[in-house]
Amino acid sequence: MDKKKNYTGVVASLIIVLVACISIGYAALSTQVNVTGTTLIKTNSWNMYVSAVATPTTTGAPTVTKAPSVTSGSTSTTSLSYNVTLNKPGDAYTFNFTVKNGGTINAKLSAVPTLTGLTTAQDVYVNHTITNSDGSAVTAGQTINAGATKTYTVKVEFDKNITAAQLPTSDQSLTLGVALNYVQA
């Protein structure tokens, strides 16, 4: 029995020595690699706004009670409003407005502008459009670089090519809208 205890003690001692040797060997053969660096995040700004509105033009004899406007020097105007009465077919109201990228990040239109405010029935006798100032279509992805501007044209027109049957039978009060959604380019 004493031999068996001795043998167990020797085996236990050998296991402890073996584990110690493996641990020392592992420690001697391991290396930790560290990567450090410095990152500087630069100051930027996002500021898309309406910087100017040109004098509106009219065709026919619309009645204008409020023209769109921007306070001179304002860098926070993000909406415009106007009030016009189109009295007869052929009357139209057109104005240009300029969007400025006053920030430091290039911007782009995330989608084609959204035109709102017309029912299917009203769309027959009213034309409501937005184009680039050169008359070309406004498309998703158009960019305005930091510090640059882009001018658009909005037109609302009582269609002159409608028939007598298409004329509205009562006055129609329309709240027309155009939404331009800019995102980082």
Order of alpha helices (4+ residues) and beta strands (2+ residues): alpha-beta-beta-beta-beta-beta-beta-beta-beta-beta-beta-beta-beta
